[in-house]
């Protein structure tokens, strides 16, 4: 398949943390994952991450507000950020990764395989021994992007008290949006007028039912919906009300075969931090390294 860009459109953000990162044109319609990968690649770009999409949404909202808040629709943004559901020592966890290496990124490298598996089986189970799974888990452990799975939908306040909000300080939100988590919460609160934001994950019961155990993980992708309640169209089909994506949602339980809008980026960099994003029990960290066949991470 070939999706060609007819004109070159690029955007750059004012946020200094994204200096040198060039954002391409938004796709003209919803795309499935494998088409989305090609859409970005044919522009010489890769899919944006949830963090990059969040930062773009913040500046887009600021610009709209300065123009009298001209509402521009309610897109669901597909991203290269992956959520890996894993069982460790009788508990379930989510591990987040969005490496810029297209050969190591699970969403990009396995787009077609994941699409087919989710379409046919409703799940995309991979063995922990899979090289891409191991790499993603080790990167997530090293940066602190792993947190315990709890309920499926978290409704969190966006209003900040002393500079911090429930939404911006949520472990799942921080693991996905990183340093953009709190600014994103304030965008939802002050510029979009939302008192609450939602985090949407697979809960432990669903992960167990799918077959996630000490040997297999469930792989999902992360979508953002920063604007309004939007119907999800899996494989082009309209499902019942249970498949609405909530208002102002970070959704990390999305199947590869669900369509969404996409934007590519050029010049993206791996996120780095001296401190772990989420504090994970050292015992759990050690078990992850052991499951991946390593004792120490260089």
Helices and strands as residue ranges (DSSP letters): G 16-18, E 22-23, H 33-41, E 46-47, H 50-66, E 77-88, E 91-97, H 106-109, H 111-121, E 125-127, H 131-143, E 146-148, E 153-157, H 166-169, H 171-177, G 178-180, H 181-186, I 187-191, E 196-200, H 204-210, E 216-225, E 230-231, E 233-234, E 237-238, G 241-243, E 244-245, E 249-254, E 264-266, H 282-291
